[in-house]
């Protein structure tokens, strides 16, 4: 329940560094409370994660969901409006306070992190293996 509530629609938006920090601290607070430790115990995060058998962080799951969404939009949107929307970029400068990177630029960076290239979009099995 915790994971589904926190990650609801997170793959559709841009994750700012402040948001990432809050996500990491919220996740660690959850694991610390689940392990029945307080912050006063001064036990390191990796020790608590090891005790609770945590293999993937919340942020990694969000990144995986984002790359899956990119594949879905690109494959299902052949010539359709979804593909046009994904490729479209608004003209002019972005307003003050807006992120410097767009969602498409951020997801392109995620694809590079996972070692994905454009040709991988055509093979669903290869795409799944690389993002997991």
Buried (B, 14 or more C-beta within 10 A) or exposed (E): EEEEEBBEEBBEEBBEEEEEEEBBEEBBEBBBEEBEBEEEEEBEBEEBBEEEEBEEBBBEBBBBBBBBBBBEBBBEBEEEEBBEEBEEEEEEEEEEEEBEBBBBEBBEEBBEEBEBEEEBBEEEEBBEEBBE
